[in-house]
Amino acid sequence: MKKLFFISGLMLIIVAVSCNNNKDPHAGHQTEVAKDMYTCPMPEDSVFSDKPGKCPKCGMDLVKMEPTEHDAQKAVEYTCPMHPEILREKPGTCPICGMDLVKKETDSKKVGDIELESLLKPTNEFVVSSVPVTTIEQRGEQIEIEALGNIAYDTRQVGSISARVSGRIEKLYVRYRYQKISKGQRVLDIYSPELLTAQQNLLFLLKNDAENITFIQAAKDKLLLLGMSREQLQQVIQSGKPSLSIAVYSNYSGHIHEATNGGSMNTAPGNMRDISLITEELSLKEGMYVQKAQSVFSVFNPDRAWAVLNIYGENQSLVKKGNTARVVPETAPDKDFRATIDFVEPFYRKESKTLTARVYFNNSALKIPIGSQVKATIFGDTKEAYWLPKEAVLSLGMDKVVFQKTGGGFQAKKISAGITHGKHIQIVNGLTAKDSVAVNAQFLMDSESFIKVKN
């Protein structure tokens, strides 16, 4: 009887030990209700907190993480920071190193609503964040293009003062560049042996063959063609003595420049000549010789000018002849005016990456100084296209990318972009109206890696 009792007791101990060994390791785990968690908007900072505050790395306000169905109830375990294989149901110390165990929240598959595989992806392929998103929008935009430029002479109004005979300059009546002259003003006197001989021939005919009207008239016409005025010619006939020099008069009003330096009036930004060279005295002096038909002076009319506007490459297709432009002079912002694009130069000026458009205007009332800087707004046609905020597109040199919303994060995707207008950029290809992209692409960019884009 005692032997039977001993065997029964031994069997009960074995069954108890067996049950204890087969016990579910998680059966006695504690559970707790999920708390609100806060994180830094910058994913690369990896900052998490159970209360609001500021990020200790970048100083930005922490944002509340969105709760998920997996956050309702989580198992709590304790593990060693140095030996993660050690798991316990309650606080204590590590049996290996003696460190205090720390609480570890476990979930079977996901952290929040982000897949573990997503968190392990490199940041140049996938970014986990909760930034706002947007989509492309189709609408018509009234194109307004900002351009910079300067005021230049209207070269269509440039006059030339030429010498009709070869000879020596006896008297010069202009002394410096930009000197203002008027139409009919005396510019210089030229001594010409050719002109002196023609006068002597006329006086000889008048004295010895006064009835030869044909020859006398031919002699008079020759003197007129050589540049002598009718008043000078009449004076020579009445005095009976030839004039030793002939006066040259201007047929134009404006600023005078040496004809040989006419090319110096280059109006491209940065190409104006040094001011000391522009205002120095004329190189043409009394006693110097000029050749027949030589252009001596050029006269620029300051009342007829144009605004030379520089158009950058991305906007060149939008600027056309006839577009209205509002021009604001730097020297007189209150004297802004409206005009039209009269000409778009079909070439690039030397050392310039911009296309030049000309706006002709009457400067007689505005009196805007030649060479002064201007700012213009060109009003183009309405552009019907798909638009996206400019901050949503990231430029990688020749490529443009956006961060498309994919699952629990964002993935870089290559797109084709068109013109940039104001705060928006035209999307030509790569996105549909159903695709959501991050509002701020630069915000998600990892500065330490080159983005791998998805075509």
C-alpha positions as CSV (number, residue, x, y, z in Angstrom):
1,M,0.0,0.0,0.0
2,K,2.8,2.4,0.8
3,K,4.6,1.4,-2.4
4,L,1.5,2.3,-4.4
5,F,1.2,5.7,-2.7
6,F,4.9,6.5,-3.5
7,I,4.4,5.6,-7.2
8,S,1.3,7.8,-7.4
9,G,3.1,10.8,-5.8
10,L,6.1,10.4,-8.2
11,M,3.8,10.4,-11.2
12,L,2.1,13.6,-10.0
13,I,5.5,15.3,-9.7
14,I,6.5,14.2,-13.2
15,V,3.2,15.5,-14.7
16,A,3.7,18.9,-12.9
17,V,7.2,19.2,-14.2
18,S,6.1,18.3,-17.7
19,C,3.4,20.9,-17.7
20,N,5.7,23.5,-16.4
21,N,8.2,22.7,-19.2
22,N,5.5,22.9,-21.9
23,K,4.2,26.2,-20.6
24,D,3.8,28.9,-23.3
25,P,6.8,31.3,-22.8
26,H,4.5,34.2,-23.5
27,A,1.5,33.1,-21.4
28,G,2.5,35.2,-18.4
29,H,3.6,38.3,-20.2
30,Q,2.3,41.6,-19.0
31,T,0.2,43.8,-21.3
32,E,-0.3,47.5,-21.3
33,V,-2.4,50.0,-23.2
34,A,-0.5,51.7,-26.0
35,K,0.6,55.3,-25.2
36,D,0.9,58.3,-27.5
37,M,4.3,58.5,-29.1
38,Y,6.0,61.5,-30.6
39,T,8.8,61.7,-33.2
40,C,11.0,64.2,-35.0
41,P,9.7,65.1,-38.6
42,M,13.3,64.6,-39.8
43,P,13.5,60.8,-40.3
44,E,17.2,60.6,-40.2
45,D,17.3,61.9,-36.6
46,S,15.5,58.8,-35.3
47,V,14.2,60.6,-32.2
48,F,11.1,59.1,-30.3
49,S,9.5,60.3,-27.1
50,D,6.3,59.5,-25.1
51,K,5.6,63.2,-24.6
52,P,5.6,66.4,-26.7
53,G,8.8,68.5,-26.9
54,K,11.6,69.5,-29.2
55,C,14.1,67.3,-31.0
56,P,17.4,67.3,-29.2
57,K,19.3,67.1,-32.6
58,C,17.6,69.7,-34.8
59,G,15.4,71.6,-32.5
60,M,12.1,71.0,-34.4
61,D,8.8,70.3,-32.6
62,L,8.1,66.6,-32.2
63,V,5.0,65.4,-34.0
64,K,2.5,62.8,-32.8
65,M,2.7,59.4,-34.4
66,E,-0.5,58.1,-35.9
67,P,-1.9,55.1,-33.9
68,T,-2.5,51.8,-35.6
69,E,-4.5,48.7,-34.8
70,H,-1.3,47.0,-33.6
71,D,-0.8,49.7,-30.9
72,A,-3.9,48.8,-29.0
73,Q,-2.2,46.1,-26.9
74,K,1.4,45.1,-26.9
75,A,3.4,42.4,-25.1
76,V,6.1,43.7,-22.7
77,E,9.4,41.9,-22.3
78,Y,12.7,42.9,-20.7
79,T,16.0,42.4,-22.4
80,C,19.7,43.1,-21.9
81,P,21.1,46.1,-23.9
82,M,24.3,44.1,-24.5
83,H,22.8,40.6,-24.9
84,P,19.5,40.9,-26.8
85,E,19.1,37.1,-26.6
86,I,18.2,37.4,-22.9
87,L,14.4,37.8,-22.5
88,R,12.6,38.0,-19.2
89,E,9.0,38.6,-18.2
90,K,9.9,41.2,-15.5
91,P,12.7,43.6,-14.6
92,G,16.0,42.3,-13.3
93,T,19.6,42.0,-14.2
94,C,21.4,40.2,-17.0
95,P,22.8,36.8,-15.9
96,I,25.8,37.3,-18.2
97,C,27.0,40.9,-17.6
98,G,24.9,42.0,-14.7
99,M,23.4,45.1,-16.4
100,D,19.8,46.1,-15.7
101,L,17.3,44.8,-18.1
102,V,15.3,47.3,-20.2
103,K,11.7,47.1,-21.4
104,K,11.2,46.0,-25.0
105,E,7.9,46.3,-26.8
106,T,7.4,43.5,-29.3
107,D,5.1,43.1,-32.3
108,S,5.0,40.1,-34.6
109,K,5.5,41.9,-37.8
110,K,5.2,45.7,-37.9
111,V,6.3,48.8,-35.9
112,G,3.4,51.2,-36.2
113,D,2.1,50.8,-39.7
114,I,5.5,50.6,-41.3
115,E,6.8,47.3,-42.5
116,L,10.2,46.3,-41.0
117,E,11.5,45.8,-44.5
118,S,10.8,49.4,-45.2
119,L,12.8,50.6,-42.2
120,L,15.7,48.5,-43.3
121,K,15.8,50.0,-46.8
122,P,18.6,52.6,-47.5
123,T,17.4,56.2,-47.4
124,N,18.4,56.8,-51.0
125,E,15.6,54.3,-52.1
126,F,12.9,54.7,-49.4
127,V,12.1,57.3,-46.9
128,V,9.8,56.8,-43.9
129,S,8.0,60.1,-43.0
130,S,4.6,61.6,-42.4
131,V,5.0,64.9,-44.3
132,P,1.9,66.2,-46.2
133,V,1.3,65.1,-49.8
134,T,-0.2,66.7,-52.9
135,T,-1.1,65.7,-56.4
136,I,-0.7,67.3,-59.8
137,E,-3.4,69.8,-60.9
138,Q,-4.5,70.6,-64.5
139,R,-5.3,74.2,-65.1
140,G,-4.5,77.2,-67.3
141,E,-1.8,79.6,-65.9
142,Q,-1.4,83.2,-67.1
143,I,2.4,83.2,-67.7
144,E,4.3,86.1,-66.2
145,I,8.1,86.1,-66.8
146,E,10.5,88.2,-64.8
147,A,13.5,89.6,-66.7
148,L,16.4,91.9,-66.1
149,G,18.0,94.2,-68.6
150,N,19.2,97.7,-69.3
151,I,18.4,100.8,-71.4
152,A,20.3,101.3,-74.7
153,Y,20.2,103.6,-77.7
154,D,17.8,102.7,-80.5
155,T,20.4,102.0,-83.2
156,R,17.7,102.6,-85.9
157,Q,18.0,106.3,-85.0
158,V,21.8,106.6,-85.3
159,G,23.0,109.3,-87.7
160,S,26.4,109.5,-89.3
161,I,28.5,112.6,-90.1
162,S,30.9,112.0,-93.0
163,A,33.5,113.9,-94.9
164,R,32.6,114.4,-98.6
165,V,36.2,115.4,-99.5
166,S,39.7,114.5,-98.5
167,G,41.5,117.1,-96.5
168,R,42.9,118.4,-93.2
169,I,40.8,119.3,-90.2
170,E,41.2,123.1,-89.8
171,K,38.8,123.6,-86.9
172,L,37.0,121.2,-84.6
173,Y,33.8,122.4,-82.8
174,V,33.1,119.3,-80.6
175,R,35.5,118.2,-77.9
176,Y,34.2,115.2,-76.0
177,R,32.0,112.1,-76.3
178,Y,28.4,112.4,-75.3
179,Q,28.4,116.1,-76.2
180,K,24.9,117.2,-77.1
181,I,24.6,118.7,-80.5
182,S,21.6,119.9,-82.5
183,K,20.6,119.5,-86.1
184,G,22.3,122.1,-88.3
185,Q,25.1,122.7,-85.8
186,R,28.6,123.3,-87.2
187,V,30.9,120.4,-86.3
188,L,34.2,120.9,-88.1
189,D,36.0,122.8,-90.9
190,I,38.0,120.9,-93.6
191,Y,40.7,122.3,-95.9
192,S,40.6,120.4,-99.1
193,P,42.8,121.0,-102.2
194,E,40.2,119.2,-104.3
195,L,37.5,121.6,-103.1
196,L,39.8,124.7,-103.6
197,T,40.4,123.6,-107.3
198,A,36.7,123.2,-107.9
199,Q,36.0,126.7,-106.6
200,Q,38.7,128.2,-108.8
201,N,37.3,126.5,-111.9
202,L,33.9,128.0,-111.1
203,L,35.3,131.5,-110.6
204,F,37.3,131.2,-113.9
205,L,34.2,130.3,-115.9
206,L,32.2,133.1,-114.3
207,K,34.9,135.6,-115.2
208,N,36.0,134.4,-118.7
209,D,32.9,132.5,-120.1
210,A,29.9,133.9,-118.3
211,E,27.6,132.9,-121.1
212,N,28.5,129.2,-120.9
213,I,25.6,128.4,-118.6
214,T,26.0,124.6,-118.9
215,F,29.6,124.5,-117.7
216,I,28.9,127.0,-115.0
217,Q,26.0,124.9,-113.7
218,A,28.1,121.8,-113.7
219,A,30.8,123.5,-111.7
220,K,28.2,124.6,-109.1
221,D,26.7,121.1,-108.9
222,K,30.2,119.6,-108.3
223,L,30.8,122.0,-105.4
224,L,27.4,121.0,-103.9
225,L,28.2,117.4,-104.2
226,L,31.6,117.9,-102.5
227,G,29.7,119.2,-99.4
228,M,29.5,122.9,-99.9
229,S,26.2,124.4,-98.8
230,R,24.3,126.8,-101.1
231,E,25.0,129.7,-98.7
232,Q,28.7,129.0,-98.9
233,L,28.5,128.7,-102.7
234,Q,26.7,132.0,-103.0
235,Q,29.3,133.7,-100.8
236,V,32.1,132.4,-103.0
237,I,30.4,133.7,-106.2
238,Q,29.7,137.2,-104.6
239,S,33.2,137.6,-103.1
240,G,35.0,136.2,-106.2
241,K,37.5,134.5,-103.9
242,P,37.6,130.8,-103.1
243,S,37.1,129.6,-99.5
244,L,40.1,127.9,-98.0
245,S,38.0,125.5,-95.9
246,I,34.5,124.0,-96.0
247,A,32.2,123.7,-92.9
248,V,30.6,120.4,-92.1
249,Y,27.2,120.5,-90.4
250,S,25.3,117.9,-88.5
251,N,22.0,116.7,-89.9
252,Y,21.0,115.1,-86.6
253,S,20.4,116.0,-82.9
254,G,21.7,113.9,-80.1
255,H,24.9,112.7,-78.4
256,I,28.0,112.6,-80.5
257,H,30.5,109.8,-80.6
258,E,33.5,109.0,-82.8
259,A,32.4,106.8,-85.6
260,T,35.4,104.5,-85.2
261,N,34.3,103.7,-81.6
262,G,30.6,103.2,-82.5
263,G,31.0,99.5,-81.6
264,S,31.8,100.5,-78.0
265,M,28.2,101.1,-77.3
266,N,27.7,97.5,-76.5
267,T,24.7,97.2,-74.3
268,A,25.2,93.7,-73.0
269,P,25.5,93.6,-69.1
270,G,29.1,93.9,-68.0
271,N,30.4,94.9,-71.5
272,M,30.1,98.7,-71.1
273,R,33.5,100.4,-71.5
274,D,35.4,101.8,-68.6
275,I,33.9,105.2,-67.6
276,S,37.3,106.9,-68.0
277,L,37.4,105.8,-71.6
278,I,33.9,106.9,-72.3
279,T,34.3,110.4,-71.0
280,E,37.8,111.1,-72.3
281,E,38.4,113.6,-75.0
282,L,38.0,112.7,-78.6
283,S,40.9,111.1,-80.4
284,L,40.1,113.2,-83.5
285,K,42.2,116.4,-83.4
286,E,42.7,119.6,-85.5
287,G,45.4,119.1,-88.1
288,M,44.5,115.5,-88.7
289,Y,43.5,114.3,-92.2
290,V,40.3,112.6,-93.2
291,Q,39.5,110.6,-96.3
292,K,36.7,111.2,-98.8
293,A,33.5,109.4,-97.7
294,Q,35.0,108.7,-94.2
295,S,32.5,108.6,-91.4
296,V,33.8,111.0,-88.8
297,F,31.1,111.1,-86.1
298,S,28.0,109.1,-85.1
299,V,25.1,110.8,-83.4
300,F,22.8,108.8,-81.0
301,N,19.4,110.1,-80.3
302,P,18.7,109.7,-76.5
303,D,14.9,110.3,-77.1
304,R,14.7,107.0,-79.0
305,A,15.8,104.1,-76.9
306,W,15.0,100.4,-76.3
307,A,15.1,98.2,-73.2
308,V,17.3,95.1,-73.8
309,L,15.8,92.3,-71.7
310,N,17.7,89.0,-70.9
311,I,15.5,85.9,-71.2
312,Y,16.8,82.7,-69.5
313,G,16.6,79.3,-71.3
314,E,13.7,77.9,-69.5
315,N,11.5,80.8,-70.5
316,Q,12.6,81.5,-74.0
317,S,9.8,79.5,-75.6
318,L,7.3,81.6,-73.8
319,V,8.5,85.0,-75.0
320,K,7.2,86.1,-78.5
321,K,7.1,89.3,-80.5
322,G,4.0,91.3,-79.5
323,N,4.0,90.2,-75.8
324,T,3.3,93.1,-73.4
325,A,6.0,94.0,-70.9
326,R,6.0,96.2,-67.8
327,V,9.4,97.9,-67.5
328,V,10.5,99.4,-64.1
329,P,13.7,101.5,-64.4
330,E,16.2,101.2,-61.5
331,T,16.9,104.9,-61.4
332,A,13.2,105.9,-61.4
333,P,10.9,103.2,-60.1
334,D,8.0,105.6,-60.3
335,K,8.4,106.0,-64.1
336,D,7.4,102.4,-65.0
337,F,5.8,102.0,-68.4
338,R,4.3,99.4,-70.6
339,A,5.4,98.5,-74.1
340,T,5.5,95.5,-76.4
341,I,8.3,93.1,-77.4
342,D,9.3,94.3,-80.8
343,F,12.1,92.0,-81.6
344,V,13.7,88.8,-80.2
345,E,17.3,88.3,-81.2
346,P,17.7,84.9,-82.9
347,F,21.2,84.4,-81.4
348,Y,23.1,84.4,-78.2
349,R,25.4,87.3,-77.5
350,K,29.1,86.6,-76.8
351,E,29.7,85.1,-73.4
352,S,26.0,85.2,-72.6
353,K,23.6,82.3,-71.9
354,T,20.5,84.3,-72.3
355,L,18.4,85.3,-75.2
356,T,17.8,89.1,-75.8
357,A,14.5,90.7,-76.4
358,R,14.1,94.4,-77.4
359,V,11.4,96.7,-76.2
360,Y,11.3,100.0,-78.2
361,F,9.9,103.1,-76.4
362,N,9.9,106.9,-76.6
363,N,12.4,108.3,-74.0
364,S,11.7,112.0,-74.7
365,A,9.4,112.4,-71.7
366,L,10.8,109.7,-69.4
367,K,14.4,110.8,-69.7
368,I,15.8,107.4,-68.5
369,P,19.6,107.5,-68.6
370,I,21.1,105.3,-71.2
371,G,22.8,102.2,-69.6
372,S,20.6,102.2,-66.5
373,Q,19.3,98.8,-65.2
374,V,15.7,97.8,-65.5
375,K,13.4,95.1,-64.2
376,A,10.6,93.8,-66.5
377,T,7.6,91.6,-66.2
378,I,6.6,90.0,-69.5
379,F,3.0,88.9,-69.8
380,G,2.8,85.7,-72.0
381,D,-0.1,83.6,-73.2
382,T,-2.1,81.3,-70.9
383,K,-0.5,77.9,-70.5
384,E,-2.7,74.9,-70.1
385,A,-0.8,72.1,-68.3
386,Y,-0.4,69.9,-65.2
387,W,1.2,71.8,-62.3
388,L,2.9,70.8,-59.1
389,P,4.3,73.0,-56.3
390,K,7.9,73.9,-57.1
391,E,9.1,72.6,-53.7
392,A,7.7,69.1,-54.5
393,V,10.3,68.6,-57.3
394,L,14.0,68.0,-56.5
395,S,16.6,68.8,-59.2
396,L,19.5,66.4,-59.6
397,G,21.2,68.2,-62.4
398,M,19.7,67.0,-65.6
399,D,17.1,64.9,-63.8
400,K,14.1,65.9,-61.8
401,V,12.6,63.7,-59.1
402,V,9.6,63.6,-56.7
403,F,9.0,61.5,-53.6
404,Q,5.9,59.4,-54.4
405,K,3.8,58.1,-51.5
406,T,4.2,54.3,-51.4
407,G,2.8,52.2,-48.6
408,G,4.2,53.5,-45.3
409,G,6.8,55.9,-46.8
410,F,8.0,57.7,-49.9
411,Q,10.0,56.5,-52.9
412,A,12.0,58.7,-55.3
413,K,10.6,58.8,-58.8
414,K,12.0,60.4,-61.9
415,I,9.7,62.8,-63.8
416,S,9.9,65.1,-66.9
417,A,9.4,68.8,-66.0
418,G,8.6,71.7,-68.2
419,I,8.6,75.4,-67.4
420,T,8.7,77.0,-63.9
421,H,6.1,79.7,-63.3
422,G,5.9,81.4,-59.9
423,K,5.6,78.8,-57.2
424,H,4.7,76.0,-59.6
425,I,6.4,73.8,-62.1
426,Q,4.9,72.1,-65.2
427,I,4.8,68.3,-65.1
428,V,5.2,66.8,-68.6
429,N,5.5,63.1,-67.8
430,G,5.9,60.6,-65.0
431,L,2.9,61.3,-62.7
432,T,-0.8,60.8,-62.9
433,A,-3.6,62.7,-61.1
434,K,-3.9,59.7,-58.7
435,D,-0.3,59.8,-57.6
436,S,0.5,61.5,-54.3
437,V,3.9,63.1,-53.8
438,A,5.5,64.8,-50.8
439,V,4.9,68.6,-50.7
440,N,8.5,69.3,-49.9
441,A,11.0,67.0,-51.7
442,Q,14.1,68.7,-50.3
443,F,12.8,67.9,-46.8
444,L,13.0,64.2,-47.4
445,M,16.4,64.1,-49.2
446,D,19.2,62.4,-47.5
447,S,22.2,64.7,-47.9
448,E,24.7,61.9,-47.5
449,S,23.6,59.7,-50.3
450,F,22.7,60.0,-54.0
451,I,19.1,59.3,-54.7
452,K,18.3,56.2,-56.7
453,V,15.2,57.1,-58.7
454,K,12.4,54.9,-59.9
455,N,11.5,55.5,-63.6
